[in-house]
Each structure stands twice: as structure tokens, then as C-alpha cells.
Amino acid sequence: MYRAVIFDFDGTIIDTEQHLFNVINKHLEMHNADPISIDFYRSSIGGAATDLHDHLIKAIGSENKDKLL
């Protein structure tokens, strides 16, 4: 029997950075918004990601945020 399970998917087991970056830019494109740079994305992740969240809400409009889920 396992006594613990450790989850760390961003870079250790699975590197999701490029995939999530591409998905975000695809959604921005669908809403005729400018894409984000990889540098902005990298500086926005790893914490609460509030800068990224605020940018996405501004770019796609708060009325559309539920369509992304």
C-alpha cells in the first residue's frame, strides 16, 4: 500500500508550459485578442497567476470567461 502520493506535474513529471501557453493564445485568437508572449506567461505562473488572469479577463471580457471552462 502506498503511504503518500506526490503531485508535481509542471516540469518534473509532465511539462505543461508549452501546452497551456498554446491553449491560452488559441482562446485569445478566438476572441480577436493579441497573443501573450512566452515571457509574460512564464512571469505570470507559479503563484496566484493574477496578472495572467487579469489580462485574460480584460482581453476576452468577463462575460465570456465561463465559455473557457
mmCIF file of the N, C-alpha and C atoms, coordinates in Angstrom:
data_MODEL
# 
_entry.id   MODEL 
# 
loop_
_atom_site.group_PDB 
_atom_site.id 
_atom_site.type_symbol 
_atom_site.label_atom_id 
_atom_site.label_alt_id 
_atom_site.label_comp_id 
_atom_site.label_asym_id 
_atom_site.label_entity_id 
_atom_site.label_seq_id 
_atom_site.pdbx_PDB_ins_code 
_atom_site.Cartn_x 
_atom_site.Cartn_y 
_atom_site.Cartn_z 
_atom_site.occupancy 
_atom_site.B_iso_or_equiv 
_atom_site.pdbx_formal_charge 
_atom_site.auth_seq_id 
_atom_site.auth_comp_id 
_atom_site.auth_asym_id 
_atom_site.auth_atom_id 
_atom_site.pdbx_PDB_model_num 
ATOM 1   N N  . MET A 1 1  ? 0.844   -1.172 0.000   1.00 0.00 ? 1  MET A N  1 
ATOM 2   C CA . MET A 1 1  ? 0.000   0.000  0.000   1.00 0.00 ? 1  MET A CA 1 
ATOM 3   C C  . MET A 1 1  ? 0.893   1.240  0.000   1.00 0.00 ? 1  MET A C  1 
ATOM 4   N N  . TYR A 1 2  ? 0.502   2.212  -0.809  1.00 0.00 ? 2  TYR A N  1 
ATOM 5   C CA . TYR A 1 2  ? 1.230   3.479  -0.849  1.00 0.00 ? 2  TYR A CA 1 
ATOM 6   C C  . TYR A 1 2  ? 0.852   4.324  0.356   1.00 0.00 ? 2  TYR A C  1 
ATOM 7   N N  . ARG A 1 3  ? 1.822   4.981  0.938   1.00 0.00 ? 3  ARG A N  1 
ATOM 8   C CA . ARG A 1 3  ? 1.569   5.829  2.101   1.00 0.00 ? 3  ARG A CA 1 
ATOM 9   C C  . ARG A 1 3  ? 1.407   7.289  1.704   1.00 0.00 ? 3  ARG A C  1 
ATOM 10  N N  . ALA A 1 4  ? 1.852   7.644  0.512   1.00 0.00 ? 4  ALA A N  1 
ATOM 11  C CA . ALA A 1 4  ? 1.755   9.035  0.069   1.00 0.00 ? 4  ALA A CA 1 
ATOM 12  C C  . ALA A 1 4  ? 1.765   9.084  -1.450  1.00 0.00 ? 4  ALA A C  1 
ATOM 13  N N  . VAL A 1 5  ? 1.173   10.116 -1.976  1.00 0.00 ? 5  VAL A N  1 
ATOM 14  C CA . VAL A 1 5  ? 1.200   10.390 -3.401  1.00 0.00 ? 5  VAL A CA 1 
ATOM 15  C C  . VAL A 1 5  ? 1.654   11.832 -3.557  1.00 0.00 ? 5  VAL A C  1 
ATOM 16  N N  . ILE A 1 6  ? 2.629   12.056 -4.406  1.00 0.00 ? 6  ILE A N  1 
ATOM 17  C CA . ILE A 1 6  ? 3.150   13.402 -4.631  1.00 0.00 ? 6  ILE A CA 1 
ATOM 18  C C  . ILE A 1 6  ? 2.786   13.822 -6.047  1.00 0.00 ? 6  ILE A C  1 
ATOM 19  N N  . PHE A 1 7  ? 2.189   14.990 -6.167  1.00 0.00 ? 7  PHE A N  1 
ATOM 20  C CA . PHE A 1 7  ? 1.837   15.549 -7.462  1.00 0.00 ? 7  PHE A CA 1 
ATOM 21  C C  . PHE A 1 7  ? 2.722   16.754 -7.746  1.00 0.00 ? 7  PHE A C  1 
ATOM 22  N N  . ASP A 1 8  ? 3.430   16.715 -8.846  1.00 0.00 ? 8  ASP A N  1 
ATOM 23  C CA . ASP A 1 8  ? 4.229   17.837 -9.316  1.00 0.00 ? 8  ASP A CA 1 
ATOM 24  C C  . ASP A 1 8  ? 4.344   17.690 -10.821 1.00 0.00 ? 8  ASP A C  1 
ATOM 25  N N  . PHE A 1 9  ? 3.379   18.213 -11.535 1.00 0.00 ? 9  PHE A N  1 
ATOM 26  C CA . PHE A 1 9  ? 3.305   17.968 -12.964 1.00 0.00 ? 9  PHE A CA 1 
ATOM 27  C C  . PHE A 1 9  ? 4.018   19.000 -13.826 1.00 0.00 ? 9  PHE A C  1 
ATOM 28  N N  . ASP A 1 10 ? 4.316   20.154 -13.317 1.00 0.00 ? 10 ASP A N  1 
ATOM 29  C CA . ASP A 1 10 ? 4.885   21.191 -14.174 1.00 0.00 ? 10 ASP A CA 1 
ATOM 30  C C  . ASP A 1 10 ? 6.397   21.117 -14.217 1.00 0.00 ? 10 ASP A C  1 
ATOM 31  N N  . GLY A 1 11 ? 6.878   20.248 -15.066 1.00 0.00 ? 11 GLY A N  1 
ATOM 32  C CA . GLY A 1 11 ? 8.294   20.152 -15.322 1.00 0.00 ? 11 GLY A CA 1 
ATOM 33  C C  . GLY A 1 11 ? 8.959   18.921 -14.751 1.00 0.00 ? 11 GLY A C  1 
ATOM 34  N N  . THR A 1 12 ? 8.424   18.351 -13.706 1.00 0.00 ? 12 THR A N  1 
ATOM 35  C CA . THR A 1 12 ? 9.045   17.177 -13.112 1.00 0.00 ? 12 THR A CA 1 
ATOM 36  C C  . THR A 1 12 ? 8.529   15.907 -13.770 1.00 0.00 ? 12 THR A C  1 
ATOM 37  N N  . ILE A 1 13 ? 7.233   15.734 -13.774 1.00 0.00 ? 13 ILE A N  1 
ATOM 38  C CA . ILE A 1 13 ? 6.632   14.544 -14.376 1.00 0.00 ? 13 ILE A CA 1 
ATOM 39  C C  . ILE A 1 13 ? 6.161   14.864 -15.796 1.00 0.00 ? 13 ILE A C  1 
ATOM 40  N N  . ILE A 1 14 ? 5.398   15.909 -15.925 1.00 0.00 ? 14 ILE A N  1 
ATOM 41  C CA . ILE A 1 14 ? 4.872   16.347 -17.222 1.00 0.00 ? 14 ILE A CA 1 
ATOM 42  C C  . ILE A 1 14 ? 5.114   17.845 -17.340 1.00 0.00 ? 14 ILE A C  1 
ATOM 43  N N  . ASP A 1 15 ? 5.664   18.281 -18.459 1.00 0.00 ? 15 ASP A N  1 
ATOM 44  C CA . ASP A 1 15 ? 5.898   19.705 -18.682 1.00 0.00 ? 15 ASP A CA 1 
ATOM 45  C C  . ASP A 1 15 ? 4.710   20.286 -19.441 1.00 0.00 ? 15 ASP A C  1 
ATOM 46  N N  . THR A 1 16 ? 3.868   21.032 -18.751 1.00 0.00 ? 16 THR A N  1 
ATOM 47  C CA . THR A 1 16 ? 2.642   21.573 -19.342 1.00 0.00 ? 16 THR A CA 1 
ATOM 48  C C  . THR A 1 16 ? 2.804   22.995 -19.862 1.00 0.00 ? 16 THR A C  1 
ATOM 49  N N  . GLU A 1 17 ? 3.971   23.592 -19.676 1.00 0.00 ? 17 GLU A N  1 
ATOM 50  C CA . GLU A 1 17 ? 4.141   25.007 -20.008 1.00 0.00 ? 17 GLU A CA 1 
ATOM 51  C C  . GLU A 1 17 ? 3.747   25.338 -21.444 1.00 0.00 ? 17 GLU A C  1 
ATOM 52  N N  . GLN A 1 18 ? 4.342   24.668 -22.408 1.00 0.00 ? 18 GLN A N  1 
ATOM 53  C CA . GLN A 1 18 ? 4.072   24.994 -23.807 1.00 0.00 ? 18 GLN A CA 1 
ATOM 54  C C  . GLN A 1 18 ? 2.623   24.704 -24.177 1.00 0.00 ? 18 GLN A C  1 
ATOM 55  N N  . HIS A 1 19 ? 2.074   23.617 -23.673 1.00 0.00 ? 19 HIS A N  1 
ATOM 56  C CA . HIS A 1 19 ? 0.689   23.265 -23.974 1.00 0.00 ? 19 HIS A CA 1 
ATOM 57  C C  . HIS A 1 19 ? -0.276  24.339 -23.461 1.00 0.00 ? 19 HIS A C  1 
ATOM 58  N N  . LEU A 1 20 ? -0.145  24.724 -22.207 1.00 0.00 ? 20 LEU A N  1 
ATOM 59  C CA . LEU A 1 20 ? -1.043  25.733 -21.643 1.00 0.00 ? 20 LEU A CA 1 
ATOM 60  C C  . LEU A 1 20 ? -0.854  27.084 -22.314 1.00 0.00 ? 20 LEU A C  1 
ATOM 61  N N  . PHE A 1 21 ? 0.379   27.432 -22.630 1.00 0.00 ? 21 PHE A N  1 
ATOM 62  C CA . PHE A 1 21 ? 0.667   28.674 -23.350 1.00 0.00 ? 21 PHE A CA 1 
ATOM 63  C C  . PHE A 1 21 ? -0.067  28.688 -24.691 1.00 0.00 ? 21 PHE A C  1 
ATOM 64  N N  . ASN A 1 22 ? 0.005   27.584 -25.428 1.00 0.00 ? 22 ASN A N  1 
ATOM 65  C CA . ASN A 1 22 ? -0.676  27.488 -26.725 1.00 0.00 ? 22 ASN A CA 1 
ATOM 66  C C  . ASN A 1 22 ? -2.190  27.562 -26.580 1.00 0.00 ? 22 ASN A C  1 
ATOM 67  N N  . VAL A 1 23 ? -2.741  26.912 -25.567 1.00 0.00 ? 23 VAL A N  1 
ATOM 68  C CA . VAL A 1 23 ? -4.191  26.935 -25.342 1.00 0.00 ? 23 VAL A CA 1 
ATOM 69  C C  . VAL A 1 23 ? -4.660  28.354 -25.028 1.00 0.00 ? 23 VAL A C  1 
ATOM 70  N N  . ILE A 1 24 ? -3.930  29.049 -24.181 1.00 0.00 ? 24 ILE A N  1 
ATOM 71  C CA . ILE A 1 24 ? -4.291  30.430 -23.843 1.00 0.00 ? 24 ILE A CA 1 
ATOM 72  C C  . ILE A 1 24 ? -4.288  31.289 -25.096 1.00 0.00 ? 24 ILE A C  1 
ATOM 73  N N  . ASN A 1 25 ? -3.245  31.189 -25.908 1.00 0.00 ? 25 ASN A N  1 
ATOM 74  C CA . ASN A 1 25 ? -3.182  32.001 -27.120 1.00 0.00 ? 25 ASN A CA 1 
ATOM 75  C C  . ASN A 1 25 ? -4.253  31.612 -28.128 1.00 0.00 ? 25 ASN A C  1 
ATOM 76  N N  . LYS A 1 26 ? -4.635  30.361 -28.165 1.00 0.00 ? 26 LYS A N  1 
ATOM 77  C CA . LYS A 1 26 ? -5.721  29.942 -29.060 1.00 0.00 ? 26 LYS A CA 1 
ATOM 78  C C  . LYS A 1 26 ? -7.035  30.610 -28.646 1.00 0.00 ? 26 LYS A C  1 
ATOM 79  N N  . HIS A 1 27 ? -7.298  30.648 -27.341 1.00 0.00 ? 27 HIS A N  1 
ATOM 80  C CA . HIS A 1 27 ? -8.514  31.307 -26.865 1.00 0.00 ? 27 HIS A CA 1 
ATOM 81  C C  . HIS A 1 27 ? -8.469  32.809 -27.120 1.00 0.00 ? 27 HIS A C  1 
ATOM 82  N N  . LEU A 1 28 ? -7.318  33.419 -26.938 1.00 0.00 ? 28 LEU A N  1 
ATOM 83  C CA . LEU A 1 28 ? -7.191  34.845 -27.237 1.00 0.00 ? 28 LEU A CA 1 
ATOM 84  C C  . LEU A 1 28 ? -7.454  35.103 -28.713 1.00 0.00 ? 28 LEU A C  1 
ATOM 85  N N  . GLU A 1 29 ? -6.919  34.264 -29.576 1.00 0.00 ? 29 GLU A N  1 
ATOM 86  C CA . GLU A 1 29 ? -7.137  34.396 -31.014 1.00 0.00 ? 29 GLU A CA 1 
ATOM 87  C C  . GLU A 1 29 ? -8.623  34.259 -31.353 1.00 0.00 ? 29 GLU A C  1 
ATOM 88  N N  . MET A 1 30 ? -9.307  33.331 -30.707 1.00 0.00 ? 30 MET A N  1 
ATOM 89  C CA . MET A 1 30 ? -10.739 33.127 -30.951 1.00 0.00 ? 30 MET A CA 1 
ATOM 90  C C  . MET A 1 30 ? -11.554 34.361 -30.584 1.00 0.00 ? 30 MET A C  1 
ATOM 91  N N  . HIS A 1 31 ? -11.010 35.186 -29.686 1.00 0.00 ? 31 HIS A N  1 
ATOM 92  C CA . HIS A 1 31 ? -11.694 36.408 -29.265 1.00 0.00 ? 31 HIS A CA 1 
ATOM 93  C C  . HIS A 1 31 ? -11.058 37.645 -29.894 1.00 0.00 ? 31 HIS A C  1 
ATOM 94  N N  . ASN A 1 32 ? -10.314 37.441 -30.975 1.00 0.00 ? 32 ASN A N  1 
ATOM 95  C CA . ASN A 1 32 ? -9.656  38.525 -31.706 1.00 0.00 ? 32 ASN A CA 1 
ATOM 96  C C  . ASN A 1 32 ? -8.780  39.392 -30.812 1.00 0.00 ? 32 ASN A C  1 
ATOM 97  N N  . ALA A 1 33 ? -8.131  38.768 -29.849 1.00 0.00 ? 33 ALA A N  1 
ATOM 98  C CA . ALA A 1 33 ? -7.226  39.478 -28.946 1.00 0.00 ? 33 ALA A CA 1 
ATOM 99  C C  . ALA A 1 33 ? -5.787  39.117 -29.295 1.00 0.00 ? 33 ALA A C  1 
ATOM 100 N N  . ASP A 1 34 ? -4.882  40.009 -28.971 1.00 0.00 ? 34 ASP A N  1 
ATOM 101 C CA . ASP A 1 34 ? -3.463  39.768 -29.230 1.00 0.00 ? 34 ASP A CA 1 
ATOM 102 C C  . ASP A 1 34 ? -2.945  38.633 -28.353 1.00 0.00 ? 34 ASP A C  1 
ATOM 103 N N  . PRO A 1 35 ? -2.047  37.828 -28.887 1.00 0.00 ? 35 PRO A N  1 
ATOM 104 C CA . PRO A 1 35 ? -1.474  36.738 -28.088 1.00 0.00 ? 35 PRO A CA 1 
ATOM 105 C C  . PRO A 1 35 ? -0.549  37.279 -27.003 1.00 0.00 ? 35 PRO A C  1 
ATOM 106 N N  . ILE A 1 36 ? -0.334  36.466 -25.989 1.00 0.00 ? 36 ILE A N  1 
ATOM 107 C CA . ILE A 1 36 ? 0.632   36.818 -24.958 1.00 0.00 ? 36 ILE A CA 1 
ATOM 108 C C  . ILE A 1 36 ? 1.993   36.248 -25.364 1.00 0.00 ? 36 ILE A C  1 
ATOM 109 N N  . SER A 1 37 ? 3.038   36.809 -24.817 1.00 0.00 ? 37 SER A N  1 
ATOM 110 C CA . SER A 1 37 ? 4.383   36.296 -25.091 1.00 0.00 ? 37 SER A CA 1 
ATOM 111 C C  . SER A 1 37 ? 4.710   35.188 -24.095 1.00 0.00 ? 37 SER A C  1 
ATOM 112 N N  . ILE A 1 38 ? 5.642   34.355 -24.473 1.00 0.00 ? 38 ILE A N  1 
ATOM 113 C CA . ILE A 1 38 ? 6.067   33.294 -23.562 1.00 0.00 ? 38 ILE A CA 1 
ATOM 114 C C  . ILE A 1 38 ? 6.699   33.897 -22.307 1.00 0.00 ? 38 ILE A C  1 
ATOM 115 N N  . ASP A 1 39 ? 7.360   35.040 -22.447 1.00 0.00 ? 39 ASP A N  1 
ATOM 116 C CA . ASP A 1 39 ? 7.956   35.696 -21.276 1.00 0.00 ? 39 ASP A CA 1 
ATOM 117 C C  . ASP A 1 39 ? 6.886   36.175 -20.304 1.00 0.00 ? 39 ASP A C  1 
ATOM 118 N N  . PHE A 1 40 ? 5.791   36.759 -20.827 1.00 0.00 ? 40 PHE A N  1 
ATOM 119 C CA . PHE A 1 40 ? 4.692   37.186 -19.953 1.00 0.00 ? 40 PHE A CA 1 
ATOM 120 C C  . PHE A 1 40 ? 4.071   35.975 -19.269 1.00 0.00 ? 40 PHE A C  1 
ATOM 121 N N  . TYR A 1 41 ? 3.851   34.921 -20.031 1.00 0.00 ? 41 TYR A N  1 
ATOM 122 C CA . TYR A 1 41 ? 3.270   33.704 -19.462 1.00 0.00 ? 41 TYR A CA 1 
ATOM 123 C C  . TYR A 1 41 ? 4.143   33.162 -18.336 1.00 0.00 ? 41 TYR A C  1 
ATOM 124 N N  . ARG A 1 42 ? 5.431   33.036 -18.605 1.00 0.00 ? 42 ARG A N  1 
ATOM 125 C CA . ARG A 1 42 ? 6.346   32.490 -17.591 1.00 0.00 ? 42 ARG A CA 1 
ATOM 126 C C  . ARG A 1 42 ? 6.403   33.353 -16.343 1.00 0.00 ? 42 ARG A C  1 
ATOM 127 N N  . SER A 1 43 ? 6.342   34.667 -16.506 1.00 0.00 ? 43 SER A N  1 
ATOM 128 C CA . SER A 1 43 ? 6.392   35.552 -15.340 1.00 0.00 ? 43 SER A CA 1 
ATOM 129 C C  . SER A 1 43 ? 5.082   35.546 -14.568 1.00 0.00 ? 43 SER A C  1 
ATOM 130 N N  . SER A 1 44 ? 4.018   35.037 -15.182 1.00 0.00 ? 44 SER A N  1 
ATOM 131 C CA . SER A 1 44 ? 2.690   35.068 -14.561 1.00 0.00 ? 44 SER A CA 1 
ATOM 132 C C  . SER A 1 44 ? 2.310   33.783 -13.848 1.00 0.00 ? 44 SER A C  1 
ATOM 133 N N  . ILE A 1 45 ? 3.041   32.711 -14.072 1.00 0.00 ? 45 ILE A N  1 
ATOM 134 C CA . ILE A 1 45 ? 2.678   31.434 -13.462 1.00 0.00 ? 45 ILE A CA 1 
ATOM 135 C C  . ILE A 1 45 ? 3.537   31.161 -12.238 1.00 0.00 ? 45 ILE A C  1 
ATOM 136 N N  . GLY A 1 46 ? 3.142   30.177 -11.471 1.00 0.00 ? 46 GLY A N  1 
ATOM 137 C CA . GLY A 1 46 ? 3.921   29.781 -10.316 1.00 0.00 ? 46 GLY A CA 1 
ATOM 138 C C  . GLY A 1 46 ? 3.385   30.315 -9.010  1.00 0.00 ? 46 GLY A C  1 
ATOM 139 N N  . GLY A 1 47 ? 2.373   31.107 -9.072  1.00 0.00 ? 47 GLY A N  1 
ATOM 140 C CA . GLY A 1 47 ? 1.743   31.642 -7.868  1.00 0.00 ? 47 GLY A CA 1 
ATOM 141 C C  . GLY A 1 47 ? 0.255   31.720 -8.109  1.00 0.00 ? 47 GLY A C  1 
ATOM 142 N N  . ALA A 1 48 ? -0.318  32.825 -7.755  1.00 0.00 ? 48 ALA A N  1 
ATOM 143 C CA . ALA A 1 48 ? -1.759  33.007 -7.946  1.00 0.00 ? 48 ALA A CA 1 
ATOM 144 C C  . ALA A 1 48 ? -2.112  33.307 -9.399  1.00 0.00 ? 48 ALA A C  1 
ATOM 145 N N  . ALA A 1 49 ? -1.136  33.682 -10.214 1.00 0.00 ? 49 ALA A N  1 
ATOM 146 C CA . ALA A 1 49 ? -1.331  33.990 -11.635 1.00 0.00 ? 49 ALA A CA 1 
ATOM 147 C C  . ALA A 1 49 ? -2.334  35.115 -11.849 1.00 0.00 ? 49 ALA A C  1 
ATOM 148 N N  . THR A 1 50 ? -2.370  36.070 -10.929 1.00 0.00 ? 50 THR A N  1 
ATOM 149 C CA . THR A 1 50 ? -3.349  37.157 -11.042 1.00 0.00 ? 50 THR A CA 1 
ATOM 150 C C  . THR A 1 50 ? -3.095  38.045 -12.251 1.00 0.00 ? 50 THR A C  1 
ATOM 151 N N  . ASP A 1 51 ? -1.834  38.285 -12.617 1.00 0.00 ? 51 ASP A N  1 
ATOM 152 C CA . ASP A 1 51 ? -1.557  39.104 -13.803 1.00 0.00 ? 51 ASP A CA 1 
ATOM 153 C C  . ASP A 1 51 ? -2.101  38.436 -15.056 1.00 0.00 ? 51 ASP A C  1 
ATOM 154 N N  . LEU A 1 52 ? -1.892  37.140 -15.170 1.00 0.00 ? 52 LEU A N  1 
ATOM 155 C CA . LEU A 1 52 ? -2.399  36.394 -16.318 1.00 0.00 ? 52 LEU A CA 1 
ATOM 156 C C  . LEU A 1 52 ? -3.923  36.388 -16.315 1.00 0.00 ? 52 LEU A C  1 
ATOM 157 N N  . HIS A 1 53 ? -4.517  36.130 -15.184 1.00 0.00 ? 53 HIS A N  1 
ATOM 158 C CA . HIS A 1 53 ? -5.977  36.120 -15.060 1.00 0.00 ? 53 HIS A CA 1 
ATOM 159 C C  . HIS A 1 53 ? -6.556  37.477 -15.443 1.00 0.00 ? 53 HIS A C  1 
ATOM 160 N N  . ASP A 1 54 ? -6.004  38.544 -14.895 1.00 0.00 ? 54 ASP A N  1 
ATOM 161 C CA . ASP A 1 54 ? -6.498  39.890 -15.198 1.00 0.00 ? 54 ASP A CA 1 
ATOM 162 C C  . ASP A 1 54 ? -6.364  40.209 -16.683 1.00 0.00 ? 54 ASP A C  1 
ATOM 163 N N  . HIS A 1 55 ? -5.254  39.809 -17.277 1.00 0.00 ? 55 HIS A N  1 
ATOM 164 C CA . HIS A 1 55 ? -5.045  40.043 -18.705 1.00 0.00 ? 55 HIS A CA 1 
ATOM 165 C C  . HIS A 1 55 ? -6.096  39.303 -19.534 1.00 0.00 ? 55 HIS A C  1 
ATOM 166 N N  . LEU A 1 56 ? -6.358  38.048 -19.195 1.00 0.00 ? 56 LEU A N  1 
ATOM 167 C CA . LEU A 1 56 ? -7.331  37.257 -19.952 1.00 0.00 ? 56 LEU A CA 1 
ATOM 168 C C  . LEU A 1 56 ? -8.741  37.817 -19.824 1.00 0.00 ? 56 LEU A C  1 
ATOM 169 N N  . ILE A 1 57 ? -9.127  38.222 -18.622 1.00 0.00 ? 57 ILE A N  1 
ATOM 170 C CA . ILE A 1 57 ? -10.463 38.798 -18.432 1.00 0.00 ? 57 ILE A CA 1 
ATOM 171 C C  . ILE A 1 57 ? -10.598 40.087 -19.232 1.00 0.00 ? 57 ILE A C  1 
ATOM 172 N N  . LYS A 1 58 ? -9.559  40.908 -19.224 1.00 0.00 ? 58 LYS A N  1 
ATOM 173 C CA . LYS A 1 58 ? -9.592  42.151 -19.994 1.00 0.00 ? 58 LYS A CA 1 
ATOM 174 C C  . LYS A 1 58 ? -9.663  41.859 -21.492 1.00 0.00 ? 58 LYS A C  1 
ATOM 175 N N  . ALA A 1 59 ? -8.919  40.848 -21.942 1.00 0.00 ? 59 ALA A N  1 
ATOM 176 C CA . ALA A 1 59 ? -8.848  40.538 -23.370 1.00 0.00 ? 59 ALA A CA 1 
ATOM 177 C C  . ALA A 1 59 ? -10.120 39.896 -23.908 1.00 0.00 ? 59 ALA A C  1 
ATOM 178 N N  . ILE A 1 60 ? -10.727 38.987 -23.148 1.00 0.00 ? 60 ILE A N  1 
ATOM 179 C CA . ILE A 1 60 ? -11.894 38.264 -23.672 1.00 0.00 ? 60 ILE A CA 1 
ATOM 180 C C  . ILE A 1 60 ? -13.214 38.777 -23.122 1.00 0.00 ? 60 ILE A C  1 
ATOM 181 N N  . GLY A 1 61 ? -13.146 39.580 -22.060 1.00 0.00 ? 61 GLY A N  1 
ATOM 182 C CA . GLY A 1 61 ? -14.359 40.102 -21.443 1.00 0.00 ? 61 GLY A CA 1 
ATOM 183 C C  . GLY A 1 61 ? -14.881 39.162 -20.374 1.00 0.00 ? 61 GLY A C  1 
ATOM 184 N N  . SER A 1 62 ? -15.264 39.724 -19.256 1.00 0.00 ? 62 SER A N  1 
ATOM 185 C CA . SER A 1 62 ? -15.729 38.892 -18.141 1.00 0.00 ? 62 SER A CA 1 
ATOM 186 C C  . SER A 1 62 ? -16.987 38.104 -18.497 1.00 0.00 ? 62 SER A C  1 
ATOM 187 N N  . GLU A 1 63 ? -17.756 38.606 -19.447 1.00 0.00 ? 63 GLU A N  1 
ATOM 188 C CA . GLU A 1 63 ? -18.974 37.894 -19.845 1.00 0.00 ? 63 GLU A CA 1 
ATOM 189 C C  . GLU A 1 63 ? -18.662 36.594 -20.590 1.00 0.00 ? 63 GLU A C  1 
ATOM 190 N N  . ASN A 1 64 ? -17.441 36.437 -21.075 1.00 0.00 ? 64 ASN A N  1 
ATOM 191 C CA . ASN A 1 64 ? -17.053 35.235 -21.820 1.00 0.00 ? 64 ASN A CA 1 
ATOM 192 C C  . ASN A 1 64 ? -16.222 34.249 -21.016 1.00 0.00 ? 64 ASN A C  1 
ATOM 193 N N  . LYS A 1 65 ? -15.884 34.577 -19.781 1.00 0.00 ? 65 LYS A N  1 
ATOM 194 C CA . LYS A 1 65 ? -14.948 33.721 -19.044 1.00 0.00 ? 65 LYS A CA 1 
ATOM 195 C C  . LYS A 1 65 ? -15.490 32.317 -18.796 1.00 0.00 ? 65 LYS A C  1 
ATOM 196 N N  . ASP A 1 66 ? -16.782 32.154 -18.611 1.00 0.00 ? 66 ASP A N  1 
ATOM 197 C CA . ASP A 1 66 ? -17.342 30.821 -18.377 1.00 0.00 ? 66 ASP A CA 1 
ATOM 198 C C  . ASP A 1 66 ? -17.275 29.937 -19.622 1.00 0.00 ? 66 ASP A C  1 
ATOM 199 N N  . LYS A 1 67 ? -17.152 30.529 -20.791 1.00 0.00 ? 67 LYS A N  1 
ATOM 200 C CA . LYS A 1 67 ? -17.046 29.755 -22.028 1.00 0.00 ? 67 LYS A CA 1 
ATOM 201 C C  . LYS A 1 67 ? -15.697 29.059 -22.155 1.00 0.00 ? 67 LYS A C  1 
ATOM 202 N N  . LEU A 1 68 ? -14.724 29.491 -21.369 1.00 0.00 ? 68 LEU A N  1 
ATOM 203 C CA . LEU A 1 68 ? -13.393 28.899 -21.432 1.00 0.00 ? 68 LEU A CA 1 
ATOM 204 C C  . LEU A 1 68 ? -13.285 27.632 -20.618 1.00 0.00 ? 68 LEU A C  1 
ATOM 205 N N  . LEU A 1 69 ? -14.211 27.393 -19.720 1.00 0.00 ? 69 LEU A N  1 
ATOM 206 C CA . LEU A 1 69 ? -14.128 26.237 -18.833 1.00 0.00 ? 69 LEU A CA 1 
ATOM 207 C C  . LEU A 1 69 ? -14.537 24.962 -19.521 1.00 0.00 ? 69 LEU A C  1 
# 
